[in-house]
């Protein structure tokens, strides 16, 4: 689970921002909390903001950090590091810092880099008394190791490169349990939906296909669909039936047109193609009738694919990052979906961006679970803050109304936008008057 995350110089995030899942003292009695050694940790956080304010970039930055850690081991000498700095800070370092829990142990990891080299990287763990213990730290080409890990980490020094993160190198070339767990946290524990350029479809399809292989998992999916108002009785995958039908068709082809060996070769290719395809041949049985899944509404099809992944996340204490949750779920079922993360037995987390203002006045989110992004100044840099930062907000306050009035920022400045349009039209009118006047004078 994530405790706290900071980022600097990633896309619109020019200056450092800090996002926290640690509950504030004023919100410690709410129901959707987890406890870790005296810390109250939020299960859910929502991020609001105008279009272009950077809320998606905050989520993308987390996934970007995961990707550079897990893929960095493949970097070759001379390769550039992948970095996406703010346009006004392209020569400055991108910096990350994250505190998280993995297998009931708390870690702190951070790095700083440009496209050309890694300037800083560090990893600490915490003991039961909250003492911070060094695992490793690097500053440029200077490395320092914790006493417990020094012997093994010294063996990696021949593999050090200015474009390789020590976390990736050590995870793949040592047997240090703490380092492997931290690497696996970035590699496996954070899942993403909704960010189109980050392969969310692949991860959905993976767990969707796994669900259909298990009778019990399929029954769980049916129960989940029923909970969301889709009263399907049975889900039937007809992949094997389709293969059998097509094989019969191939078998019946006249031997004058195709030989037996060619028929067998076609059948093998056909079986492999259909069995490894993401296009499942599925039927929903509603009792009185059945319907092919491809003929269902887009919302039902999306829910059908999302639910297996969500169940996996909740059952395995993972973290779901979901950009613009309402673009995939109807507003009427978002509440039910969020409540599924309230499971007391699970240590899963949900972090999502949204424009759904109805959640602001619901009982699902408390003040420290509501975050805002705002685009600041001519530099167009993202600012991040929590509703909990505002003083004087009572339990009976209409947060949605105050948000729409602009009290908390993070909404489009419509008046300013219209003024810019009016100013533009005024300039265009003056230009036309000048041109017309010039032609008349001629």
C-alpha positions in Angstrom: 0.0 0.0 0.0 1.1 3.6 -0.7 1.7 5.9 2.3 3.1 9.0 0.6 4.3 9.9 -2.8 6.2 13.0 -4.1 7.1 14.0 -7.7 8.9 16.9 -9.3 9.5 17.9 -12.9 7.2 15.4 -14.7 5.1 16.9 -17.5 3.0 19.6 -16.0 4.3 18.9 -12.5 7.2 21.4 -12.5 7.5 22.0 -8.7 7.4 19.2 -6.1 4.0 18.0 -5.1 3.2 15.5 -2.4 0.2 13.1 -2.3 -0.6 11.2 0.9 -2.7 8.2 1.8 -2.1 8.7 5.5 -5.3 9.7 7.2 -5.4 12.9 9.1 -6.2 12.9 12.8 -9.5 14.6 12.3 -10.6 11.7 10.0 -9.4 8.7 12.0 -12.8 7.3 12.9 -14.1 6.7 9.3 -14.8 3.2 8.1 -12.5 2.8 5.1 -9.2 2.9 6.9 -6.4 0.4 7.3 -4.0 0.2 10.3 -0.3 -0.2 10.1 1.7 0.1 13.3 -0.2 3.1 14.5 -0.7 4.7 11.1 -4.3 5.0 9.8 -4.1 4.5 6.0 -6.8 5.5 3.5 -8.1 2.9 1.2 -9.4 5.4 -1.3 -8.6 8.8 -2.7 -10.2 10.9 -5.4 -8.5 13.6 -7.5 -10.5 16.5 -8.9 -9.4 19.2 -11.3 -10.2 21.0 -14.5 -9.3 19.5 -17.8 -5.6 20.0 -18.4 -4.8 20.8 -14.7 -2.6 17.8 -14.3 -4.7 15.2 -12.4 -4.0 12.6 -15.1 -0.3 13.5 -15.0 -0.2 12.8 -11.3 -1.5 9.3 -11.9 0.8 8.9 -15.0 3.8 9.9 -13.0 3.2 6.9 -10.6 2.9 4.5 -13.4 5.9 6.1 -15.2 8.0 5.5 -12.0 6.9 1.8 -12.0 7.8 1.4 -15.7 11.3 2.9 -15.5 12.2 0.7 -12.5 11.0 -2.6 -14.0 12.3 -1.9 -17.6 15.6 -0.2 -16.7 17.5 -3.5 -16.5 17.3 -3.7 -20.3 19.2 -0.4 -20.8 22.4 -0.7 -22.8 25.5 1.5 -22.4 24.9 4.8 -24.1 21.0 4.5 -23.9 19.2 7.6 -22.8 17.0 7.4 -19.7 13.3 8.0 -20.4 12.3 11.3 -18.8 9.3 13.6 -19.4 10.3 16.9 -17.8 8.2 20.1 -17.7 8.8 22.2 -20.9 10.4 25.0 -18.8 12.7 22.6 -16.9 13.9 20.2 -19.6 17.5 20.4 -18.3 16.5 19.9 -14.7 16.3 16.6 -12.8 13.1 14.7 -12.5 12.7 13.5 -8.8 10.6 10.9 -7.2 10.1 9.8 -3.5 7.6 7.2 -2.3 6.9 5.5 1.0 4.9 2.3 0.9 4.2 -1.0 2.7 5.1 -4.3 1.2 4.5 -7.6 3.1 4.0 -5.7 6.3 7.4 -3.8 6.0 7.7 -0.1 5.4 10.1 1.2 2.8 11.2 4.6 1.4 12.6 4.8 -2.1 13.6 7.8 -4.2 15.6 8.9 -7.2 16.6 11.9 -9.3 17.7 11.8 -12.9 17.7 13.4 -16.3 17.8 11.8 -19.7 21.5 11.6 -19.5 22.2 10.1 -16.1 21.1 9.2 -12.6 22.1 11.7 -10.0 20.6 10.2 -6.8 19.0 7.0 -5.7 18.2 5.6 -2.2 16.3 2.9 -0.5 15.6 2.6 3.3 13.5 0.2 5.3 12.0 0.8 8.8 12.2 -1.4 11.8 9.4 -1.9 14.3 10.6 1.0 16.4 10.3 3.3 13.3 14.1 3.6 12.9 15.2 4.2 9.3 17.7 1.6 8.1 19.9 2.2 5.1 19.8 -0.4 2.3 21.7 1.6 -0.3 22.3 5.2 -1.3 24.0 6.6 -4.4 25.0 10.2 -5.3 26.4 10.3 -8.8 29.0 7.5 -8.8 29.4 7.3 -5.0 27.7 4.4 -3.4 26.9 3.6 0.2 25.4 0.4 1.6 23.8 -0.7 4.8 25.9 -3.1 6.9 23.5 -5.9 6.4 23.5 -5.6 2.6 27.0 -4.4 1.9 28.6 -7.8 1.0 26.1 -8.7 -1.7 25.8 -5.2 -3.1 29.5 -4.8 -3.5 29.3 -7.7 -6.0 27.1 -5.5 -8.3 29.6 -2.7 -8.6 30.9 -4.0 -11.9 27.4 -3.6 -13.3 26.9 0.0 -12.3 26.1 2.4 -15.1 25.1 6.1 -15.0 21.9 5.1 -16.8 21.0 2.1 -14.6 19.0 2.2 -11.4 20.7 0.2 -8.6 17.3 -1.1 -7.5 16.8 -2.8 -10.9 20.4 -4.1 -11.0 20.4 -5.5 -7.5 16.9 -7.0 -7.8 18.1 -9.0 -10.8 21.6 -9.9 -9.5 21.4 -10.4 -5.8 19.3 -12.5 -3.4 18.6 -9.6 -1.0 15.0 -10.2 0.0 14.1 -6.6 0.8 15.3 -5.3 -2.6 13.4 -8.0 -4.5 10.2 -7.1 -2.6 10.6 -3.4 -3.4 11.2 -4.2 -7.1 8.1 -6.5 -7.1 6.1 -3.7 -5.5 6.8 -1.5 -8.6 6.5 -4.4 -11.0 3.3 -6.1 -9.7 1.5 -4.2 -7.0 0.2 -1.2 -9.0 -2.4 -1.7 -11.7 -3.8 0.9 -14.0 -7.1 1.5 -15.8 -8.2 4.4 -18.0 -4.9 5.8 -19.1 -5.0 5.0 -22.8 -1.3 5.1 -23.5 -0.3 2.8 -20.7 -1.7 -0.6 -21.8 -4.7 -0.8 -19.5 -6.5 -3.0 -22.1 -3.8 -5.7 -21.8 -4.1 -6.0 -18.1 -7.9 -6.1 -18.3 -7.8 -8.9 -20.8 -5.3 -10.9 -18.8 -7.5 -11.2 -15.7 -10.6 -11.5 -17.8 -9.3 -14.7 -19.6 -8.0 -16.1 -16.3 -11.5 -15.8 -14.7 -13.2 -17.7 -17.5 -10.8 -20.7 -16.9 -12.2 -21.2 -13.4 -15.7 -22.2 -12.6 -15.6 -20.6 -9.1 -14.1 -17.4 -10.5 -16.8 -17.3 -13.2 -19.5 -17.7 -10.5 -17.8 -14.8 -8.5 -18.0 -12.7 -11.6 -21.7 -13.5 -12.0 -22.4 -12.6 -8.4 -20.5 -9.3 -9.0 -22.5 -8.5 -12.1 -25.8 -9.2 -10.2 -24.6 -6.8 -7.6 -24.3 -4.1 -10.2 -27.8 -4.8 -11.6 -26.9 -7.2 -14.5 -29.0 -10.2 -13.7 -27.1 -12.8 -15.8 -27.6 -16.4 -14.7 -24.8 -18.1 -16.5 -21.7 -17.1 -18.6 -20.8 -19.6 -21.3 -17.6 -19.4 -23.3 -18.1 -21.0 -26.7 -14.5 -20.9 -27.9 -14.2 -24.7 -28.1 -17.5 -25.0 -29.9 -16.4 -22.5 -32.5 -13.1 -24.3 -33.0 -15.0 -27.6 -33.4 -17.4 -26.1 -35.9 -14.6 -24.6 -38.0 -12.6 -27.8 -37.9 -15.6 -29.7 -39.3 -15.9 -27.1 -42.1 -12.2 -27.6 -42.9 -12.7 -31.4 -42.8 -15.6 -31.2 -45.3 -13.6 -29.3 -47.9 -13.1 -31.4 -51.1 -9.7 -33.2 -51.2 -9.3 -32.0 -54.7 -8.9 -28.5 -53.3 -6.8 -29.1 -50.3 -4.8 -32.1 -49.0 -5.2 -33.9 -45.7 -1.8 -32.5 -44.5 -2.9 -29.0 -45.4 -6.2 -29.5 -43.5 -4.4 -30.6 -40.4 -2.0 -27.6 -40.6 -5.0 -25.3 -41.0 -6.7 -26.8 -38.0 -3.6 -26.4 -35.8 -3.2 -22.7 -36.8 -6.9 -22.1 -36.3 -6.9 -23.7 -32.8 -3.9 -21.6 -31.7 -5.3 -18.4 -33.2 -8.7 -18.7 -31.5 -7.4 -19.9 -28.1 -4.9 -17.1 -27.8 -7.2 -14.4 -29.1 -8.5 -11.7 -26.8 -11.8 -11.9 -28.7 -13.7 -14.4 -26.5 -16.8 -16.0 -27.8 -19.1 -15.5 -24.8 -22.8 -15.8 -24.2 -24.8 -14.3 -21.3 -27.7 -16.5 -20.2 -30.4 -14.4 -18.7 -32.9 -17.3 -18.2 -35.5 -16.7 -20.8 -32.9 -15.9 -23.5 -29.2 -15.7 -24.1 -27.2 -12.9 -25.8 -23.7 -12.8 -27.3 -21.5 -10.6 -25.1 -20.5 -8.6 -28.2 -24.1 -7.5 -28.5 -24.3 -6.2 -25.0 -24.1 -2.5 -24.2 -20.6 -0.9 -24.1 -21.1 -0.3 -20.4 -21.9 -3.9 -19.6 -19.0 -5.1 -21.7 -16.6 -2.8 -19.9 -18.0 -3.9 -16.5 -17.6 -7.5 -17.6 -13.9 -6.9 -18.3 -13.2 -4.7 -15.3 -14.7 -6.8 -12.5 -12.2 -9.7 -12.7 -9.3 -7.3 -12.4 -10.9 -5.5 -9.5 -11.6 -8.7 -7.7 -8.0 -9.8 -8.2 -6.8 -6.4 -6.8 -9.0 -6.6 -3.7 -8.2 -10.2 -3.0 -4.4 -9.7 -3.4 -4.0 -6.3 -1.6 -3.0 -4.5 -4.8 -3.3 -0.8 -5.7 -5.7 0.3 -8.5 -4.9 3.6 -10.3 -7.9 4.6 -12.4 -8.0 7.8 -14.5 -11.5 9.4 -15.0 -13.4 6.5 -13.5 -16.8 7.9 -14.7 -15.7 7.4 -18.4 -15.9 3.7 -17.8 -18.6 3.4 -15.1 -22.1 4.9 -15.0 -22.5 7.4 -12.1 -25.2 5.2 -10.6 -22.8 2.3 -10.0 -19.7 4.2 -9.1 -20.8 4.3 -5.4 -21.2 0.5 -5.4 -17.8 0.1 -7.0 -16.0 2.3 -4.5 -17.7 0.5 -1.6 -16.2 -2.8 -2.8 -12.8 -1.5 -1.6 -14.2 -1.1 2.0 -13.5 -4.9 2.5 -12.0 -5.1 6.0 -10.0 -8.2 5.0 -8.3 -6.4 2.2 -5.4 -4.0 2.2 -6.1 -2.9 -1.4 -6.3 0.8 -2.4 -8.1 2.7 -5.0 -6.7 6.1 -6.3 -8.8 7.7 -9.1 -9.4 10.9 -10.9 -12.9 12.1 -11.6 -15.3 14.9 -12.5 -18.1 13.3 -10.6 -19.1 16.1 -8.2 -21.8 13.9 -6.5 -19.1 12.1 -4.6 -18.1 15.3 -2.8 -21.2 15.2 -0.7 -21.4 11.4 -0.3 -20.4 9.4 2.8 -17.8 7.5 0.7 -15.1 10.2 0.8 -13.8 12.2 3.7 -11.9 15.5 3.5 -8.4 13.9 3.5 -9.5 11.6 0.6 -10.4 14.4 -1.7 -7.6 16.0 -3.6 -7.5 18.9 -6.2 -5.1 19.7 -9.0 -4.9 23.3 -10.3 -2.8 24.8 -13.1 -0.8 27.7 -11.7 0.3 30.8 -13.5 1.8 31.4 -16.9 4.3 28.5 -16.3 1.3 26.2 -16.4 2.6 24.1 -13.5 0.4 21.7 -11.5 -0.4 22.4 -7.9 -1.8 19.6 -5.7 -3.6 20.0 -2.4 -6.2 18.3 -0.2 -9.7 19.4 0.9 -8.3 18.7 4.4 -5.9 21.7 3.9 -8.9 24.1 4.1 -10.0 25.2 7.6 -13.5 25.8 8.7 -15.3 23.1 6.7 -18.0 21.5 8.8 -19.7 18.1 8.5 -22.9 19.7 7.2 -21.2 22.0 4.6 -22.3 21.5 1.0 -18.8 20.8 -0.4 -20.2 20.2 -4.0 -21.8 23.6 -4.0 -18.7 25.4 -2.6 -16.5 23.5 -5.2 -18.7 24.7 -8.1 -18.5 28.3 -6.7 -14.7 28.1 -6.9 -13.9 28.0 -3.2 -11.4 25.2 -3.5 -10.1 26.1 -7.0 -9.5 23.2 -9.4 -12.3 24.2 -11.8 -12.3 25.8 -15.2 -12.2 29.6 -15.1 -15.2 30.1 -17.4 -15.4 33.9 -17.0 -11.7 34.2 -17.8 -12.0 31.9 -20.8 -15.0 33.9 -22.1 -13.1 37.2 -21.5 -10.2 35.8 -23.6 -12.7 34.9 -26.4 -14.3 38.3 -26.2 -10.9 40.0 -26.4 -10.0 37.9 -29.4 -13.2 38.8 -31.2 -12.6 42.5 -30.4 -9.1 42.3 -31.9 -10.4 40.5 -35.0 -13.2 43.1 -35.4 -10.6 45.9 -35.2 -8.4 44.1 -37.8 -11.4 43.8 -40.2 -12.2 47.5 -39.6 -8.6 48.4 -40.4 -8.5 46.2 -43.5 -11.9 47.6 -44.7 -10.7 51.1 -44.0 -7.6 50.5 -46.0 -9.5 49.2 -49.0 -11.9 52.1 -48.8 -9.1 54.7 -48.6 -7.5 53.0 -51.7 
